[in-house]
Structure formats: structure tokens, C-alpha cells
Amino acid sequence: MVLSIHRVAHTLWKWHIPLIPKLLKIVNRVVFGVVLPPSVLIGKNALLSYQGLGTVVHKSAQIGNSVIISTGVTIGGRSGKNGAPIICDGALIGTGAKVLGPIRVGVSASIGANAVVIEDVPDYAVVVGVPARIVRINKPEDVPRYDIFD
């Protein structure tokens, strides 16, 4: 439901309609507890766990296709650095993770719960910790597919 409301708000935002997208953002914030500005680009089959409860997304962030975002995730900017994260296709972001600054999270990368990511994450990597560090890089054929909506 959250993403459906966001898609309507994003379409209206692209058409330069100012008031309705802001109201839809407020509806998402009050009803579902997610901060999801209308300017955020979200790909197909993206999933916000538990309707995005506690999730905050930067207004310039880009989220790819088939991305899974758990609850309490922050995808935001970083003081002193312009830009917002780009989350590539198939990424998995664990509960409470913070993805901060103008970084790129690679294709099918996994971010552990409560990790604080402040540097780029390569494709197929698994990162954990504060600050996040790479613990493994998977082979592309070993990465589980989360295309549950296809």
C-alpha cells in the first residue's frame, strides 16, 4: 500500500503538481510511519517490510528493482557530502541499517542488520558492522533470487 501511494505521488510530482504529492507523503508518514518523499525513484518489485515501518529515505535516493528493505532503515545524506545513496537491483538491506552519503550499493549486495554503510558496496558483497565492512563477496550464481512478484 505504501508503494502504491508513493507511485501516485511520484507520478504527480513528475507532472509538477505541488500539493497532492505532499499530502500523500504525509498520509504515508502518519498511517504507515515511513518517510518516503515523492521525488524518490523506486524500481519494480521493491519491497518495504511491514509497510516500511520506521523507514526514512532521502529525497534524492534511487532504489532499483527487486530491492528488499527491512524495517527501521535509513537511506539518507551525510553531513558535508552532497548526494544520496543509489541502491542497485536485487539488494537486501537488513533491519535498522543506515546507508549514508553519496554511495552506491551494488547489484545483489546484502547489508546486515544495524550496519552503518558510509562507503560503496561492491556487487554481490555482504557487509556488516559499524562502520560496515565486507565479510564476503558471493558468486553471482550463488545469490538467492528475491523475484517473488514475477
C-alpha positions in Angstrom: 0.0 0.0 0.0 2.8 2.4 0.9 4.5 1.9 -2.5 1.2 2.3 -4.3 0.6 5.7 -2.6 4.2 6.6 -3.4 3.8 5.7 -7.1 0.8 8.0 -7.4 2.7 10.8 -5.5 5.8 10.3 -7.7 3.7 10.5 -10.9 2.0 13.7 -9.8 5.4 15.1 -8.7 6.8 14.4 -12.2 3.9 16.3 -13.6 4.8 19.3 -11.4 1.6 19.1 -9.3 2.8 20.6 -5.9 0.1 20.0 -3.2 -1.2 16.4 -3.7 2.2 14.6 -3.6 3.0 16.4 -0.3 -0.4 15.3 1.1 0.2 11.7 0.0 3.7 11.8 1.7 2.0 13.0 4.9 -0.5 10.1 4.6 2.3 7.6 4.3 4.1 9.2 7.3 1.1 9.3 9.6 -0.6 6.0 8.7 2.4 3.8 7.9 5.3 5.5 9.8 7.5 5.8 6.7 9.2 8.9 5.3 9.1 8.4 1.5 9.3 11.7 -0.4 7.6 11.8 -3.8 10.9 12.5 -5.6 12.5 9.2 -4.7 12.9 6.8 -7.7 11.8 3.2 -6.8 12.1 0.3 -9.2 9.7 -2.5 -9.9 9.1 -5.3 -7.3 10.7 -3.3 -4.5 9.6 -4.4 -1.0 9.4 -2.4 2.2 9.0 -4.9 5.0 6.0 -4.3 7.3 4.9 -1.4 5.1 8.2 0.4 5.7 7.6 0.9 9.4 10.3 3.3 10.7 12.0 3.7 7.3 13.4 7.0 6.2 14.5 7.7 2.7 16.4 10.8 1.4 14.6 12.8 -1.3 17.3 12.2 -3.8 17.8 8.5 -3.2 17.4 5.9 -6.0 16.2 2.4 -5.3 16.5 -0.3 -8.0 14.3 -3.2 -9.0 13.6 -6.2 -6.6 15.2 -4.4 -3.6 14.2 -5.6 -0.2 14.3 -3.0 2.6 13.6 -4.1 6.2 12.1 -2.0 9.0 13.9 0.9 10.6 16.2 1.5 7.7 17.7 5.0 7.0 18.7 5.8 3.4 20.0 9.3 3.7 22.5 12.0 3.2 25.7 12.7 5.1 26.9 15.9 6.6 29.5 17.6 4.5 28.8 15.4 1.4 26.2 16.2 -1.3 24.1 13.4 -2.7 22.2 10.4 -1.6 22.6 6.6 -1.9 21.9 4.6 -5.0 20.6 1.1 -4.2 21.1 -1.2 -7.2 18.9 -4.1 -8.3 18.4 -7.1 -6.0 20.0 -5.5 -2.9 18.9 -6.6 0.5 19.0 -4.1 3.4 18.7 -5.6 7.0 16.7 -4.2 9.8 17.9 -0.9 11.3 20.7 -0.4 8.7 21.9 3.1 7.9 23.1 3.8 4.3 24.5 7.3 4.4 26.0 9.6 1.8 26.6 9.6 -1.9 27.4 5.9 -2.2 26.4 3.0 -4.4 25.1 -0.3 -3.0 25.9 -2.9 -5.7 23.8 -5.4 -7.5 22.5 -8.2 -5.2 24.5 -6.8 -2.3 23.4 -7.6 1.3 23.7 -5.2 4.2 23.4 -6.8 7.7 21.1 -5.6 10.4 22.2 -2.4 12.1 25.2 -1.9 9.8 26.3 1.7 9.1 27.3 1.9 5.4 29.4 5.0 4.5 31.4 3.6 1.6 30.5 2.0 -1.7 29.4 -1.7 -1.5 30.6 -3.8 -4.5 28.2 -6.1 -6.4 27.3 -9.3 -4.6 29.1 -8.3 -1.4 27.9 -8.9 2.1 28.6 -6.1 4.6 28.1 -5.9 8.4 29.2 -3.8 11.3 29.7 -0.2 12.4 31.2 1.1 10.1 30.2 -1.6 7.6 33.0 -3.8 6.2 32.9 -6.5 3.6 32.8 -10.0 5.1 32.2 -11.9 1.9 31.7 -11.5 -1.9 29.3 -14.0 -3.3 29.5 -15.6 -6.7 26.6 -14.3 -8.9 25.2 -17.9 -9.3 25.1 -18.4 -5.5 23.0 -15.3 -4.8 19.4 -16.2 -3.9 16.8 -14.6 -6.1 14.1 -12.5 -4.4 12.0 -12.0 -7.6 8.9 -13.1 -5.6 6.5 -11.0 -7.6 7.4 -12.2 -11.1 
